[in-house]
Amino acid sequence: MRYLDVADDLRTDIASGRVGALPSEAELGESHHVSRVTVRRALELLRGEGLITSRRGAGWFVATDPVRQPLGRVTTIESALEAAGAKPERRVLEFGFEPAPPEVAKTLGVAADAEVLRVLRLNLANGEPFALVTVWLPMAFGAHVSRADVERVTFYDLLPLHGVDAGRVVQTITATAADRVDARRLGGQAGDPLLACRRVTYDRSGDAVMVSEHRYPAQSTALEVEFPAPHLTGVTHA
C-alpha cells in the first residue's frame, strides 16, 4: 500500500536525525508521486506512533522528546523548560475578576458568588505553545496583583512579595481532550489528548491561597516520580 511506503521513507528520514518541519503535504505528494490523501494517511500513521505532530496552520513537525517535570518538589513551567534547554516565554491571554467557579470557591473557602482573580496564560517553549495555565486567586491577594506582574514573573515569585508564605502544594493529575478553543491556542486539533494537572497551593497556616490548572499536549511533557530504593526485609519465593 502506497501510504505505508511513504511512512517508511519518512520514518527512515526521521531516524537519520531530521528535526523541525517536514515538507508540506503537497511537496510530499509530488516527491513520492502519490495523492494528498495517501500522504495524509502516512502522516496520520506516524503521528499515531508519536514520531510527528501537527500544528494548525503551520504543518507537520518531527516530535521532540517531552520535557520532564519531577513530582517530588514544586517546580514552575519556566524552570522545567530551562532545565530541558528550551527558552521559556509567557503570554497572558485573559486577566480579570469574575465569580469563582463552584469548585474553586469551595477550595479557596470563599462564598459561592465571591469574585476572584482569574488569569489565563499560554506558556511557550522556543516560541511554540507548550501549556495553557489558568490561575484563580482570592480577592484578598488578587486585588494587589497587576497584569504586568503576572506577565513578568511566576505566581510563586509574587506570593511572598504580598505577605503570603507558601506551604504545601497538592497536585491532581488527570487526562482530558482538547476542545476547539484549547486546540486553537495550543496549535493542535480538537480531541487531541491533554495532560491536565490541578494544583492547590496552601499557606503555612493551611489555607488555600491559589488554584491553578495546567493543560499540556500529551506529547509535550512527562511527569516523573522518583522513589527511594525498597528495603529488602526478607526473601520471597515465586
Stockholm file with secondary structure:
# STOCKHOLM 1.0

chainA/1-238         MRYLDVADDLRTDIASGRVGALPSEAELGESHHVSRVTVRRALELLRGEGLITSRRGAGWFVATDPVRQPLGRVTTIESALEAAGAKPERRVLEFGFEPAPPEVAKTLGVAADAEVLRVLRLNLANGEPFALVTVWLPMAFGAHVSRADVERVTFYDLLPLHGVDAGRVVQTITATAADRVDARRLGGQAGDPLLACRRVTYDRSGDAVMVSEHRYPAQSTALEVEFPAPHLTGVTHA
#=GR chainA/1-238 SS CHHHHHHHHHHHHHHTTCCSBCCCHHHHHHHHTCCHHHHHHHHHHHHHTTSEEEETTTEEEECCCCEEEESSSCCCHHHHHHHTTCCEEEEEEEEEEEECCHHHHHHHTCCTTCEEEEEEEEEEETTEEEEEEEEEEEHHHHTTCCHHHHHHSCHHHHHHHTTCCEEEEEEEEEEEECCHHHHHHHTSCTTCEEEEEEEEEEETTSCEEEEEEEEEETTTEEEECCCCCCCCCSCCCC
#=GC SS_cons         CHHHHHHHHHHHHHHTTCCSBCCCHHHHHHHHTCCHHHHHHHHHHHHHTTSEEEETTTEEEECCCCEEEESSSCCCHHHHHHHTTCCEEEEEEEEEEEECCHHHHHHHTCCTTCEEEEEEEEEEETTEEEEEEEEEEEHHHHTTCCHHHHHHSCHHHHHHHTTCCEEEEEEEEEEEECCHHHHHHHTSCTTCEEEEEEEEEEETTSCEEEEEEEEEETTTEEEECCCCCCCCCSCCCC
//
